[in-house]
Amino acid sequence: PNGSYGPFGAWNPQKLWLVVVLVTGFSFLGYVANRIFGERHGTIATALIGGAYSSTAVTQSLAQRLGSDLKGGAENAGIALATAVMYLRAVLLIGLLSTRVLLPFALILLPATAVAWGAGFWLYRKAPKSDAPTSPGNPIALLPAFGFVLFVAIAAVAAKWAAGRFGEHGIALLLLIVGSTDIDTAIITLGGLQPEAISSLLAAIAIAGTIIVNMAVKMGIILAYAGRRGQPAVTAMASPPFWRMIPAV
């Protein structure tokens, strides 16, 4: 059903199920791409396409594959490139929905964007050269997807609580909390605000803060699912230009 349920009306079953569809869908997309293009190129195709929709879901899917018994290919590169696509998507959405925030936001995000693309291509070059498809395995793993959606549901309750607790005076904090798991939601929320509600610079800093929190969440997902095998992707995310955003925030 498409409605508000649970604590603070934070749970929309239709949207939560969409998260399951996204996670399992990207897993299946990666399976198909690997069978067609081979492990290395298929993983990158999945990352670039999926990053335009949900880099977090792509990260979960590739990290799960890294942590499985299957031989790792270009998953670390795929995670880094999905993040790079997410940066560009965020800038594009800001430009479309809140043009006044575009310049300060782009200036804050530019160094991290450049490093994310560079790290992604470097990890891709370091990935195994074999283009043979991976073993079939399970193309749709529901259990990890349900664990992921549980995390999203908890985060939704936290966001609703913050909105009721701080009201209009906590717009920047609200954007930060809402965007911790879904950056697009924070940007769409910002686009619906009146210009006088929040300054362009503060809005840019708040959205950049959502990216920092979201990146930290994705690092946790990688370490939880892939452990040490996901360390290259975590290192790429923790690059100095990315963390330079923190003083601004």
Buried (B, 14 or more C-beta within 10 A) or exposed (E): EEEEEBEBEBBBBEBBEBBBEBBBBBBBBBBEBBBEBBBBBBBBBBBBBBBBBBBBBBBBBBBBBBBBEBEBBBBBBBBBBBBBBBBBBBBEBBBEBBEEBBBBBBEBBEBBBBBBBBBBBBBBEEBEEEEEBBEEEEBEBEEBBEBBBEBBBEBBBBBBBBBEEBEEEBBBBBBBBBBBBBBBBBBBBBBEBEEEEBBBBBBBBBBBBBBBBBBEBBBEBBBBBBEEBBEBBBBBBEBEBBEEBEEBB
